[in-house]
Structure formats: structure tokens, C-alpha cells
């Protein structure tokens, strides 16, 4: 893989992740699971939401091979 191919594929997945984030933000709010009046106007609620969505993204993009899982564990050390 070239750098150009790497960036192209990462950008495609980033667009997919951004769409998933937008969809889940709306879905969660419309689900009734959040009562906005119970939260102060700060970043606690949005961070909780993004953490939950991050877990879904991790699940959606999880590699299907042992080698891929090892790569993820290694990459985490450098991020």
C-alpha cells in the first residue's frame, strides 16, 4: 500500500465514521434515553455520548483476524 492509498482508505472510513456518529447522536436523542433538562450546559453529556459511540465505532471497525487484533494493540501504543 502506498501513502496515497493509505490516506484515501482512512479518509473513506473517516467519512463512514462521521456519518455513524451523526446518526447515533440523533438516534440517541430521539430514543428518549436522554432527558436534556437533567444535564448542565457543559461537556459531560456529550462526552458520555461520544464515549458510547466510540465503543460502537471500535466494534464496527474491529479486525477479524488475530494479526489485525495484534496490529490494533500495537498501534494503540503510538496514538
Secondary structure, DSSP 8 states (H G I E B T S, - for coil): --HHHHHHHHHHHHHHHHHHHHHHHHHHHHHT---GGGS-SSSHHHHHHHHHHHHHHHHHT--SSHHHHHHHHHHHTT-
